[in-house]
Amino acid sequence: MKTILIQTKKELIDYKDSLPKDSIIGLVPTMGALHNGHKSLIECSRKKDTQTIVSIFVNPTQFGENEDFSKYPRDLNKDFKLCEENGVAVVFAPNPTEMYPKDDEISLRPPKNMGYTHEGFIREGHFDGVLRIVLKLLHLSTPHHAYFGEKDAQQLLIIKRLIQDTFLKTKIIPCPTQRDIDGLALSSRNIYLSKEERLEALKIPTALKKIAEAVQKGELKTSILIELAKIELENLNVEYLDICDHDLNPIAYIQKNSSIALIAAKVGKTRLLDNLWL
């Protein structure tokens, strides 16, 4: 099967209309700079769906004024090749005016308790932009399934609420965080790290491992778990380290299968996110 490159809404709609009625569509939304983490999402879709659509769009509305929108890595040819090698049916790579034809559009806001803490507190308006683009992509592709990585935990939880609150039929499929051989969570921003910075960044997965080991031994008090992680994160610029429930409310004790530890830290100039689902 040859992978098709589509760059307009009309082409995508026409493509969908041409599919057999029993087709099962999977959507993998990305901002490009594809790596093995994205590849794992594609593989999940290929197992469940007859048609896999990968969107590649660096979404301007989720970047703040002082963030790295202009520097965000872009290589459509390389990304397309990865999709082609992994059996993707369509790469949807629109330009910004295709997705945002008007400057003054209807906007969306995340739930107050979920969207304005952690990433939403540090990156004001970030999840407003995420919700706008995800809703547009879901309406255009009308997928049966949409695949999101667990690494971006807050985003995943908020998108689940988007589906729930707007009665969309798409099922959100969470996919496990993919890690490099040294344990660092795969991220498009890892390319910014020097060799020395990468070694420092390994403190982040090590801190999460300490939490996991303590929970396995029976420690459920979150304040103790956070202190254990802080020891490992010494000398890093930690923006937040928290343990919450799946509505992102802080909790005093781990609630098994419904808790999450969240870390954001800067290593040099690079912001890295990681988490542990408990």
C-alpha positions, -999 to +999 in steps of 0.1 A: +000+000+000+014+034-010+013+062+015-006+093+003+004+128+012-026+151+017-023+188+025-059+201+023-091+195+042-110+188+009-085+161-001-088+144+033-126+145+032-126+131-004-102+104+006-124+093+035-155+093+012-137+070-012-130+043+015-151+011+018-179+015+043-165-011+066-131+007+069-119+013+105-099+046+107-072+052+132-057+087+137-022+094+151-020+132+157+016+144+157+037+176+153+062+158+132+099+152+141+088+116+143+107+090+164+102+055+178+076+069+202+054+079+173+062+047+155+047+028+185+015+048+181+014+039+144+020+002+152-009+003+177-032+017+150-020-008+124-030-036+147-066-023+152-074-003+121-077-008+084-066+027+076-041+047+096-039+085+092-010+104+107-014+141+110+018+162+110+011+198+120+031+221+143+002+237+159+009+275+165-020+280+189-005+258+216+028+277+218+033+307+240+051+339+229+084+329+243+083+292+233+101+273+205+075+273+178+098+287+151+127+264+162+105+233+166+122+206+144+105+201+110+114+175+084+084+164+064+104+142+040+119+122+068+086+120+086+068+108+055+094+081+049+089+068+084+052+067+078+056+050+045+079+023+060+053+016+087+022+011+065+005+044+071-023+050+046-023+089+047-001+116+060-021+147+065+003+177+066-017+209+062-003+244+064-014+268+092-039+287+071-056+255+061-063+247+098-069+283+109-085+302+081-097+330+104-079+350+130-109+353+152-122+318+157-144+301+183-121+289+211-122+261+236-110+260+272-101+229+293-118+221+326-106+246+353-092+219+376-074+201+348-062+228+324-047+255+345-023+234+367+011+219+359+016+225+321-015+247+319-001+269+347+034+272+332+022+274+296-007+298+297-033+290+270-014+258+259-043+234+263-068+259+247-046+254+215-043+216+220-081+213+223-087+234+192-065+214+169-074+180+183-111+188+178-105+200+142-085+168+134-111+146+149-139+162+130-120+161+097-108+125+100-138+111+120-116+082+133-128+052+152-097+054+173-072+081+181-038+073+196-020+094+222+012+087+242+010+084+280+042+105+282+021+137+277-001+126+306-020+159+312-027+163+275-041+127+273-063+131+303-077+164+290-084+150+256-103+121+272-125+148+288-129+165+255-143+132+240-165+127+271-179+163+273-185+168+236-200+133+230-176+124+202-176+088+192-139+084+187-122+061+213-090+074+227-063+048+229-035+055+254-001+040+244+028+034+268+057+059+270+086+047+248+121+051+263+156+051+248+181+024+259+193+047+287+158+051+301+151+087+289+116+091+276+116+097+238+108+132+229+113+154+198+131+179+220+158+154+231+179+165+201+185+198+219+205+180+247+242+179+247+260+147+259+265+162+294+229+174+296+215+141+285+234+125+315+217+150+338+183+144+322+186+107+333+179+119+368+142+123+357+135+086+349+156+076+379+134+097+402+103+080+388+119+046+393+125+054+429+088+062+433+078+030+416+101+009+438+088+025+470+052+019+460+060-017+452+073-020+488+041-006+501+048+031+506+016+050+495+021+084+513+027+108+484+047+133+505+073+106+512+073+095+476+079+131+464+108+136+488+124+104+475+121+117+440+135+151+450+167+135+462+173+121+427+164+154+410+190+174+429+206+202+409+179+200+381+157+230+375+124+213+385+093+232+375+069+207+391+069+174+408+035+162+419+014+131+425-023+134+415-054+115+407-066+113+371-085+146+375-051+162+384-061+168+420-032+164+445-037+134+467-022+124+501-020+087+494-016+067+462-049+054+448-038+023+428-046+024+391-059+060+393-028+080+403+000+096+384+034+111+392+042+141+370+076+158+365+087+187+344+123+199+345+146+220+325+180+206+316+200+234+301+174+252+280+154+221+272+121+214+290+115+177+295+083+159+307+080+125+322+055+106+344+046+074+361+011+059+360+005+043+393 
